Amino acid sequence: MGDITKAIVPIAGLATRFLPLSKAVPKELLPVGTKPMLHYGLEELKAAGVKQVIFIVGGNKKQVADYLKRSPYLEKLLTDRNQTAILEEMEELEKSLEGLSFFFVSVQKPLGDGHAVLQAKKLVGEEPCFVFYPDDIIEAKTPACVQLAQVFKTSQKPVTALARIPRERLVSYGVVATEKIAQRLHKIKKIVEKPQGEAPSDLAIVGRRIITPEVFDYLKRAKPNKKGEVVLSEALGDMVKDGKIVYGYEIEGRWWEAGTRTEWLKTHLYFSLKHPVYGKELKRFVKDLKIENV
């Protein structure tokens, strides 16, 4: 198995935490700074050598496909109106995605991320691939997917991104028990989804993975959980129980989340304040802002 050129992006969920907004706007297109959160992920995948991105979509994801297409009509309109700055910004964003091909696989209803990933099996074939969740944004000198690819290059085994978080927050995450084998590198011994009791560690699973063809075999055999969902982390946990090797890597960089309203607002605010054009003005605005009853 050589370079990883394909990525699966499961975005078929209902985004209920963002209702009613998500009735009209897919969560993946919500702004983080001046770009949709999805755009950060696509730039990261491209940096890791990905050529084909496979979206697993539900019924309300047409907007994602529209966003990824060029709009000759808008380009002509902006040119005719001499709105050069906006046109250049659009062209810059489009250029940042050059070299990526996009494929869409539709599912009737969300049945878990494991079920979604399995729907991409035919397009992936017998190759390793990334599984990527856009509502996790990793701010790092070396893109997170590049870090995982470096681990996979020598291990040729599934790899999942990890990050240490406060123990009181672990109840909302997949958490791993591990055997540390090198700096930041772990062999996963157990995976617990949203631990209700004592968590096995403070290492939470981040939304970046590399899977091998064998993972699809486990997903095919996986039984839905109590919610009726097939969960990728649980399938990887079954592999570990069978003695298969699954690695975890503590990502270098800062993990920004956008999967809940509160975390998305924090992330959007941070990237807005650090924007090279608008950041200074926004910082002055926030500093001078007087909010009553706060």
N, C-alpha and C positions, 0 to 999 in steps of 0.2 A: 504494500500500500504506500503510494507516494504522496504528493502534495494533495491537500484537501481543497477541492474546487467547488463543492456544493454545500449549501446551507438550507436547513429547514427552519421556517419561521412560523410557528403556530399562532395565528391571530383570529381564531374562530370563536373565541370566548364572547360572552355577552357584555362584559365590562359593567356588571351591575353596580359596582362601587361608584361609577361615574354617571349613573342615570340621574336625571333625564337627558343630560348632555349627550351621552353615548348612543341615544336613539338616533341622533342625526350625524354625529361626528365619531368615527372610529377612534378608540383610545390612542391608537398608534399615531394618529395625525394631530393629537393635541400638541400645542407648542411647548417647547423647552428652549427658552431664549427666543430666537427668531426662526428656528427650524422645528419641524415635527420631531417628536422623540424617535420615530422610526428612522429618520435620516442619519442620526448618530450611529445607529446600529449598522446600517448599510455601508457607511464609510469605514467602519471597523472591519466588517467582513471583507470588503474590497482590499483593505490593507493586509489582510491575512491570506490573500491569494484566491478568494472565492470568485467564481465566474458565474455560477448559476444559483439564484435564490428562489426557493420553492415556498410559496406562501400557502398555508392551510387556512382557508377563509370560510366565513359564514355568509349569511344572506345580506349583510349590510356593509360589505367590504369593497363595493365598487369604487368608492372614493379613493381607496389605496391605489388601485390600478390607474385611476385618473391622475393621481398625484405623480405617479412614476412616468407618465407619458409626457412628451413634449406638447406644447400648445402653440402651434403656428399662428392661430388666431390672436392669442394674447401677445405673442412676440411682434406681430405686425402692428397691432394696436398701440403697443408701447413705443414702437419705432416711429409710427405716424405722429404720436403725441410728443415725441422727443423726450420721453421719460427714460433717459439713458441709464441712470443709477439703478432703477428697479430692474431694467432689462439685464444689466450686467450682473446683478445679484441672482436673478433667475438662471442666467447662463452659467454662473459659477457653481450653483447647486447642481445643475444638470451635468456639468463637467465632472463633478465629484463622484458621479455614479456611472460614468462611462466605463464600458467593459463588463458591466453586469447585465445578465439576462434574467428576466423574471417569468416565473411560471406560477399558475394559480390552480389549486386543487380545492374544490368546494365540498363541504360536509353539511348535511342537513341540520344537525344540531351538535353542540359541543359535548363530547363524551370523554373529556380529559385530554391532557397534553400527550399522553402515550398513544391514545387512539389517533390523535391528529398526526403525530409523527409517523405512525404506521401507514397513513394514507399516501405518504411520499415515497414509499418503498420502490415502486416501479421507476420513478424518475431518478432516484438515487442509485439504484442498481447495487452492485457488489463493491461499493466504495465506502470509505469512511466519510462522515460529513459532520458539519456543525449543526447543533440545535441552538437556536438563538431566540431570546425573549427580549423584545424591544423596550419593555418598561423597566429594564435594568440598564443604566448608562454607567460605563466605567471610564473615569477620567484618569488616563495613565500615559506616561511617556511612550511605553511600548503597548500598543493596543492589546486588550485582554485576549482576543482570539489568537493573536500572534503568539502570546505567551503559552496558551494551551497547545498551539500547533508545534511549538518547540518541544514540549513535553511528549506529544504524540510521536514526533519524528523518531525519538529513541525508544519509546515504549511500545508503540503499535497496539495500545490498549485504550479502552474508553477512558476519557478524562472529564472531570467536572470541575468547574470553578468553585472556589470556596472563599469565604471571608469570615473573620471573627467579629461577632457582635455581642452586645451585652446579653447576659443570660435571661434577663426578664423579657427580652424580645423574641426568644427562640421559639415560643409557642406558635408563631406565625410562619415558620420556615421548615424546610427539610434540613435535618441536622445529622451529622455523621460522627461515628466513632472511627478512629483511624490509628494506623501505625505509621509514625513519621519515619521516612526513609532518607530524606535529604532536606535541605533548606527549602521551605515552602511546599515540598512534595510529600504526599501522604498516600499510603495504600488504604483504601476504604475497607473497614471491617463490618460496618453496619450502617444502615440508613433508616432514620426515624422521621416520618412525616409529621410535622406539627406536634412535637412531643407534649403530652399533657402532664406528665410527671417529671422526674429528673431527666434532663437532656444528657445525651452521651458525651457532649463536648460543647464548646462555644463556637464551633465551626458550622456556619450555615451555607447552604447551597445557593450559589448565584446563578443567574439565568444565562449561562454559557456552558455548553457541553460539546464534546466530540464523541460521536458514537461510531461503532463498527457494525458491519452487517449482522454479526451475532446478536446485537441488541434487538434487531427487528424480529429475530426468531423468538426471543423472550416476550416481546410485545404481542406477537401472534398468540402465544399461549396464555397471556395474562388474563386473569379474571377481573371483571370490574369490582371496585370496592363498594362500600355501603352507599356511596353517592351515585353509583352506577358509572363511575369513571375509571378509565385505565390511565394510570399515572406513571410517567417515565421513571421517576425516582424509585418507585416501588419495583419496577422491572429491573432496574440496575441493582436494587437491593437483593432481588432474587438471584441475580447473577453472582453476587458476593456470597450468598448462602451456599451456592453450588460450587464454591471454590474458584470462581473466575476472578481475574484481577481487574479491578476498577480503580483508577487513580483519582486523587483530588489534588488540586493545586491552589494554594493561597495566592490570589491575584494581587499583583503589585499595582497599586493605584487606589483611587477613591471611588467607592460604590455609591452611586446616586440612584434612588428608587423613584419610580413614577407609577406604581401599581395601585396606589390609593390616592384619594383626593389630597390629603395632607402632604404626603410625600411628593406627589407631583407638584404641588404648589411650592414646596421648599426647593425642589430641583429647578423648576421654572424660574423662580426668583434668583437663585444662585447664578444660573447661566445667563440670565438677563443682566444682572449686576456686573458680570465679568465680560460682557460683550464689548469688543474693541471700539465700536462706534457709539453705542447708546449707554454703555455702562457708567461713564462719569456723570452724565446728566441724571440717570436713575439714582445713583448714590446720593447726589445732592438733594434730589427730590425726597428720598426716604429719610435723609438726615433732617430735613426741614419739615417733614410731615408731622402734623399734629392730629392724632386720632382720639376722639373723645370716647370716654367709657372704656378705655383700655388700661 
